[in-house]
Amino acid sequence: MAPRAYWKGTLKLSLVSCPVVLYPATTAAEKTRFHMINRETGNRLKQQMVDAETGDIVESDQKGRGYELRKGKYVEIEPEELEAVQIESNHTIDIESFVPSEEIDQRYLNHPYYIAPDGKAAADAFAVIRDAMKDQDRVALAKIVLTNREHIIAIEPLGKGLLGTTLRYPYELRDEDQFFDGIKSPKITKDMVELASHILHTKAAHFDPGEFKDEYENALKALVKRKASGKKIELPEPEERPSNVVSLMDALKQSLKGRGGKTSAKSHARRATGRQRSSRKTHRAAARHRKAG
């Protein structure tokens, strides 16, 4: 059974348009979920909405949406009034521009969606738009309304279909300066950078999401299975933070051990030691020269 479409509308490139459907590209269905239960009865609990002032339980037909004008003062907005906010992107993805993919700051990427043609009649126009985008090797930018909000969506070819990723607006991103301004700029030796670079080289790989393992999710499933079978859950001892202070250079050298970097680590160490010996020889020669003078 095909999944239910999340959004239906029209994909438009200038005068070429075709009906399309959007499907969420991600799912949380396989995640382990816990419900709130009554410890005494074992029954599941349900949440109820309560009036913040009177404490009375509010039934579904009494719930509404309101925008806070000032503290405690709201203006109520009806569902049909929200529907009255009609803009073109409510039902149309109108491609406005094409940009190089590398120019899109990854912090702006939000939620991914699969875009497919809606019906056989849409296949030709859909294929024309998709293949034209493949030739240009660029990402399309358009607007779309999802859950009563207008989003910018980046669209690019993916197999036989298109991948649409909603983008965050600039006001949704925090300025990095408020987090990075306080970072000091210590003097790092060239040897340290070379050792760190070699560690990076030994861990070089290709992006393969098939290698990703959710160890916490697996541990949760094992916990639930063990508890359901009546077995005792052994609580781990709290980990102690290491108190010994290791120098950065020693930590870098130790990181290379056992990862195919021993030989290189030794060569780095030999070069560093050689430079130190040379420096000491120069220092002693200068001292003797001063003494002789």
C-alpha distance (Angstrom), angle and dihedral (degrees) to the residues before:
residue distance angle dihedral
M1 . . .
A2 3.80 . .
P3 3.81 115.7 .
R4 3.77 118.0 -104.7
A5 3.80 114.7 -96.5
Y6 3.80 114.9 -109.4
W7 3.82 93.8 -155.7
K8 3.79 136.2 8.2
G9 3.77 126.6 -162.5
T10 3.79 144.6 103.1
L11 3.79 130.6 -55.4
K12 3.79 108.7 -147.9
L13 3.81 131.4 -168.0
S14 3.79 108.4 177.6
L15 3.83 104.2 -62.1
V16 3.82 94.5 -14.8
S17 3.79 114.3 91.5
C18 3.79 139.0 161.9
P19 3.80 136.7 178.1
V20 3.81 113.2 -101.6
V21 3.79 140.3 178.4
L22 3.80 129.8 -143.5
Y23 3.79 125.5 -142.9
P24 3.81 125.1 -174.6
A25 3.80 107.9 -106.7
T26 3.81 93.2 -151.4
T27 3.78 134.4 57.2
A28 3.78 136.9 -169.8
A29 3.81 94.2 -164.6
E30 3.81 93.3 112.0
K31 3.78 94.4 51.1
T32 3.80 117.7 110.0
R33 3.79 107.7 -111.1
F34 3.78 130.5 -167.0
H35 3.81 126.7 -153.5
M36 3.76 127.7 -151.1
I37 3.82 110.2 -107.8
N38 3.80 139.1 -178.5
R39 3.82 106.1 -103.9
E40 3.81 91.2 -150.6
T41 3.83 99.5 49.5
G42 3.80 102.0 20.1
N43 3.80 88.9 -130.3
R44 3.78 122.6 139.5
L45 3.78 117.9 -103.3
K46 3.79 124.8 -131.9
Q47 3.76 126.9 -150.9
Q48 3.77 123.9 -125.0
M49 3.77 130.9 -163.8
V50 3.80 113.1 -119.6
D51 3.80 129.1 -164.2
A52 3.80 105.4 -109.9
E53 3.82 92.6 -141.2
T54 3.82 106.4 34.5
G55 3.81 98.5 29.1
D56 3.84 90.0 -133.9
I57 3.80 119.8 145.0
V58 3.82 110.6 -108.4
E59 3.81 116.6 -142.5
S60 3.80 123.0 -140.8
D61 3.82 95.0 -102.1
Q62 3.82 89.8 55.3
K63 3.78 96.1 54.7
G64 3.79 119.0 105.1
R65 3.79 141.8 159.4
G66 3.76 123.5 -103.4
Y67 3.79 137.5 176.3
E68 3.81 116.5 -138.2
L69 3.79 108.7 -123.5
R70 3.80 93.0 177.8
K71 3.77 135.6 -17.0
G72 3.80 107.3 -42.9
K73 3.82 94.2 -9.9
Y74 3.81 116.2 110.7
V75 3.78 135.8 178.7
E76 3.81 111.5 -145.9
I77 3.80 118.2 -131.1
E78 3.81 118.0 -159.2
P79 3.84 121.8 -140.5
E80 3.80 91.8 -118.2
E81 3.81 89.4 52.0
L82 3.80 89.4 56.6
E83 3.79 88.4 50.4
A84 3.80 87.8 53.8
V85 3.80 89.1 65.7
Q86 3.79 90.8 89.8
I87 3.76 117.3 176.4
E88 3.78 126.7 164.0
S89 3.79 94.1 -107.4
N90 3.83 89.7 63.2
H91 3.79 88.9 87.2
T92 3.80 104.9 2.9
I93 3.81 134.1 70.9
D94 3.79 99.7 -155.4
I95 3.80 110.4 -172.0
E96 3.80 107.5 -134.7
S97 3.79 103.7 176.1
F98 3.81 147.0 -10.1
V99 3.80 122.1 -126.4
P100 3.84 135.0 179.9
S101 3.80 108.7 -93.3
E102 3.81 92.5 -131.3
E103 3.81 89.8 63.0
I104 3.82 92.8 64.3
D105 3.80 109.3 97.5
Q106 3.82 105.8 -131.7
R107 3.79 91.1 -136.0
Y108 3.80 87.8 71.6
L109 3.83 94.1 58.5
N110 3.80 111.6 107.2
H111 3.84 126.4 158.3
P112 3.84 125.6 0.0
Y113 3.82 123.7 -139.6
Y114 3.79 134.7 -176.7
I115 3.81 113.5 -126.8
A116 3.81 117.4 -156.6
P117 3.82 134.5 169.6
D118 3.79 114.1 -92.0
G119 3.81 104.3 -129.8
K120 3.80 134.8 -17.1
A121 3.80 93.7 -78.1
A122 3.81 89.9 63.8
A123 3.82 95.4 53.0
D124 3.83 97.5 89.7
A125 3.80 97.7 49.3
F126 3.80 90.5 41.6
A127 3.81 91.6 52.8
V128 3.81 91.6 48.6
I129 3.82 92.3 53.8
R130 3.83 93.0 42.9
D131 3.81 95.5 48.2
A132 3.79 93.2 44.4
M133 3.80 87.9 55.7
K134 3.82 90.4 50.1
D135 3.79 90.6 54.6
Q136 3.79 93.0 50.0
D137 3.84 94.2 45.6
R138 3.77 90.2 -145.0
V139 3.79 137.3 122.0
A140 3.80 120.0 -115.4
L141 3.80 119.8 -133.8
A142 3.80 119.8 -152.1
K143 3.80 141.9 149.6
I144 3.80 127.5 -108.0
V145 3.80 135.6 172.4
L146 3.81 115.2 -131.7
T147 3.82 124.2 169.8
N148 3.80 91.9 -5.7
R149 3.79 92.5 -54.7
E150 3.79 129.4 105.8
H151 3.80 114.1 -129.3
I152 3.77 136.2 -176.2
I153 3.80 108.0 -123.5
A154 3.80 126.8 -160.8
I155 3.82 112.6 -148.2
E156 3.80 127.3 -163.4
P157 3.82 136.0 161.6
L158 3.80 117.0 -89.4
G159 3.80 116.5 179.4
K160 3.80 108.8 -59.2
G161 3.79 92.5 -16.9
L162 3.78 141.9 39.8
L163 3.78 132.9 -92.4
G164 3.79 115.7 -140.9
T165 3.80 119.7 -167.3
T166 3.78 120.4 -172.5
L167 3.78 114.2 -134.0
R168 3.78 129.8 -143.0
Y169 3.79 119.9 -119.4
P170 3.82 119.0 -115.6
Y171 3.82 91.0 -108.6
E172 3.83 88.8 60.9
L173 3.79 93.0 60.7
R174 3.77 123.2 80.6
D175 3.79 118.2 -131.8
E176 3.80 108.4 -103.6
D177 3.82 91.9 -145.8
Q178 3.80 92.5 74.7
F179 3.82 88.4 60.1
F180 3.81 101.1 35.2
D181 3.81 103.5 38.7
G182 3.81 91.5 82.0
I183 3.81 94.4 53.6
K184 3.79 109.6 112.3
S185 3.80 123.4 -133.5
P186 3.81 104.6 -134.7
K187 3.79 122.8 -174.2
I188 3.80 107.6 -98.4
T189 3.79 118.6 -167.2
K190 3.78 121.5 -125.3
D191 3.83 89.4 -119.5
M192 3.80 91.1 60.2
V193 3.78 92.7 49.8
E194 3.81 91.1 48.3
L195 3.80 92.1 50.6
A196 3.81 91.9 47.2
S197 3.82 90.0 48.0
H198 3.79 90.0 52.9
I199 3.82 90.7 51.5
L200 3.80 88.2 53.1
H201 3.81 89.4 49.9
T202 3.82 92.8 52.3
K203 3.81 89.2 53.3
A204 3.81 95.7 46.8
A205 3.82 112.6 135.0
H206 3.80 143.4 147.2
F207 3.79 123.6 -96.6
D208 3.81 106.8 -94.6
P209 3.82 115.2 161.5
G210 3.81 87.8 -170.2
E211 3.80 86.1 75.2
F212 3.81 92.4 58.7
K213 3.80 111.4 108.0
D214 3.80 121.1 -171.5
E215 3.80 96.8 -144.0
Y216 3.79 93.0 175.8
E217 3.81 91.9 53.2
N218 3.81 90.3 49.9
A219 3.80 90.3 48.7
L220 3.82 90.6 50.8
K221 3.81 91.6 52.2
A222 3.82 90.2 49.0
L223 3.81 90.4 48.9
V224 3.82 92.8 51.4
K225 3.81 91.7 46.6
R226 3.80 92.7 48.8
K227 3.82 93.3 46.3
A228 3.83 92.4 46.9
S229 3.81 90.3 53.3
G230 3.80 90.4 55.0
K231 3.80 96.9 -110.4
K232 3.77 121.2 145.6
I233 3.77 118.3 -104.4
E234 3.79 111.6 -132.0
L235 3.78 111.6 -146.1
P236 3.81 114.4 -139.2
E237 3.78 121.2 -122.5
P238 3.81 112.2 -102.8
E239 3.78 111.4 -98.8
E240 3.77 117.2 -114.8
R241 3.74 119.7 -137.0
P242 3.81 111.4 -117.1
S243 3.78 110.0 -103.4
N244 3.80 98.3 -166.1
V245 3.77 115.3 97.0
V246 3.80 114.5 -135.2
S247 3.78 120.4 -165.0
L248 3.78 116.4 -115.4
M249 3.80 92.1 -120.0
D250 3.83 91.6 51.6
A251 3.82 90.7 48.2
L252 3.80 90.9 51.9
K253 3.81 92.0 49.3
Q254 3.81 92.0 47.1
S255 3.81 90.0 50.0
L256 3.79 90.1 61.4
K257 3.79 94.8 53.3
G258 3.78 115.0 102.9
R259 3.82 93.4 11.1
G260 3.77 100.6 89.7
G261 3.77 90.8 -92.0
K262 3.81 101.0 102.1
T263 3.77 95.3 102.3
S264 3.77 92.8 47.4
A265 3.79 91.5 43.9
K266 3.80 89.7 54.2
S267 3.79 91.1 49.1
H268 3.80 89.6 50.3
A269 3.78 89.5 48.8
R270 3.82 92.1 47.5
R271 3.80 90.7 51.1
A272 3.79 91.1 48.6
T273 3.83 92.1 46.4
G274 3.80 90.8 47.2
R275 3.78 90.8 52.9
Q276 3.81 90.4 48.3
R277 3.84 92.1 50.1
S278 3.79 90.6 47.2
S279 3.78 89.7 50.5
R280 3.82 91.7 49.7
K281 3.85 91.5 48.5
T282 3.78 90.9 51.0
H283 3.81 90.5 48.3
R284 3.84 92.3 50.2
A285 3.82 92.5 46.7
A286 3.80 90.2 51.4
A287 3.80 90.4 49.2
R288 3.82 92.0 51.3
H289 3.80 90.2 48.3
R290 3.80 91.0 52.5
K291 3.80 91.2 47.8
A292 3.81 92.7 48.7
G293 3.78 90.4 50.0
